[in-house]
Amino acid sequence: MKLIRTGIAAVVVVVVGLASVSANAQSPEAMCAKLLPAAKLQAVAGAGFEAADARMEKSGELGCAWMRRGAGGFATVSVQYYDRKTIAREDGKGVSDELYENIITPHEQTSKAKREPIAGVGKRAALVPADPQRLVAIQRDDGILRIVMNNLTKAQAIGIAKSVAAP
């Protein structure tokens, strides 16, 4: 009722305010394209990759997936991104170190392969070189990335890690 009494100017302010909030909110597709641009993916892993999935989970996890079929052979790249807010505890302190270890350690145990550090990527990064699936975990200042790749070489997996290393 108060909005109606204050007139059209108040309504305009509310509408403009909502428009600016929605303009700043990015879709999962746009966030995934920014995280790993198609040109970088193609340059590192070859042509033919198409976006297969882009979603934002209720937990705050961003999930992005790309797939290639046909000419270059079947291959997939799946990236999960957890920002600092998503991985913060109730006391406001982050748990990035714990999440990083919880991502990489089970893959080491399952694949019986040891992690291989990737120099110059984020705060720290490592590759678990199982075949045909490779896992990379990256700890950045703004969060944690978990990347699972199928049917890509070790060099391609490291190239993708370097492509998403900077926020």
Salt bridges, closest charged atoms under 4 A:
ASP53 OD2 - ARG55 NH1 2.90
GLU57 OE2 - ARG55 NE 2.68
ASP91 OD2 - ARG89 NH2 3.21
ASP97 OD1 - ARG124 NH2 3.57
GLU98 OE2 - ARG89 NH1 3.89
GLU101 OE1 - ARG115 NH2 2.88
GLU101 OE2 - ARG124 NH1 3.43
GLU108 OE1 - ARG115 NH2 2.97
GLU116 OE1 - LYS154 NZ 2.60
ASP131 OD1 - ARG134 NH2 3.82
ASP142 OD1 - ARG140 NE 2.87
